[in-house]
Amino acid sequence: MSEQTSQLGYAEAHDTSIEERYRPAPVLAGKVVVISGIGPGLGRSLAEEAARMGADLVIASRTASRLDEVAEEVKAHGVRVVSVVTDVTDEESRANLVSRTLEAFGRVDCVINNAFAIPPMDPITQIDPRKLAKVNETNVFAPLRLSALFADALAESKGSIIMLNSCVQFSSQPEYAGYKLSKGTLSHLASSLATELGPRGIRVNSVAPSYIYEDVNRGYFDFLAAVESKTHEEVYADKAAPTDLKRLASSEEVARATLFLATDLASAVTGQMLTVDCGEFHD
């Protein structure tokens, strides 16, 4: 067995150990959590982990079949789930998400802005500005408008907003520059909203994962392996090498760290960026 394979095996064994130790507590019982960007990776894990913590959910995505699938999974945890087909870049669709949430539950305690788009991975001077603008519609303006539209309801519940950011903002590689542009802007937006909405009792925080080891990145690692004439395990080891734990976080681990910020355990935490990266970026 190669050293890289051993490292990957260790990471997967460690992940299994974490899952065996983890016991969800009802720290979100009685709360209503809205999650945009429900997909096969982090969005699904956010919904499932929030349900395991006792939250009732409103899940949003452009794909009805995906919502139906996730809704069935999380209902097994004994919570209420409302699915709303939503295009977060459309104002009418965003307003519908708010009205459907309040019609169903009469309140909202946390809005998690998880929907995202990625621009071409080219040097930023070579990317069509229209493509950058389109990405910002999803990554910046949609979180801004959803936060504004939910603000009155969040003020009533003294709730919170969570922005899913990325550790890409700490990187300077040219291929990440377009994505970093939108995520850096999102960081500034979260900080500004924390200051503006704080007097109304609304907390605004951000979470920045690095590589999340889930289906999308597994596929990306396969792509890199083919391009770089490496094995998947070697690519994983390369990505895990800069971390203190020598592994990558799972989507479940990122979801749990994110949801901490939605609980009353974080009642005095606002305007902060929580990195969930197994110790890749820190002072």
Secondary structure, 3 states (H helix, E strand, C coil): CCHHHHHHHHHHHHHHHHHHHCCCCCCCCCCEEEECCCCCCHHHHHHHHHHHCCCEEEEEECCHHHHHHHHHHHHCCCCCEEEEECCCCCHHHHHHHHHHHHHHHCCCCEEEECCCCCCCCCCHHHCCHHHHHHHHHHHHHHHHHHHHHHHHHHHHHCCEEEEECCHHHHCCCHHHHHHHHHHHHHHHHHHHHHHHHHHHCCEEEEEEECCECCHHHHHHHHHHHHHHCCCHHHHHHHHHCCCCCCCCECHHHHHHHHHHCCCHHHCCCCCCEEEECCCCCCC
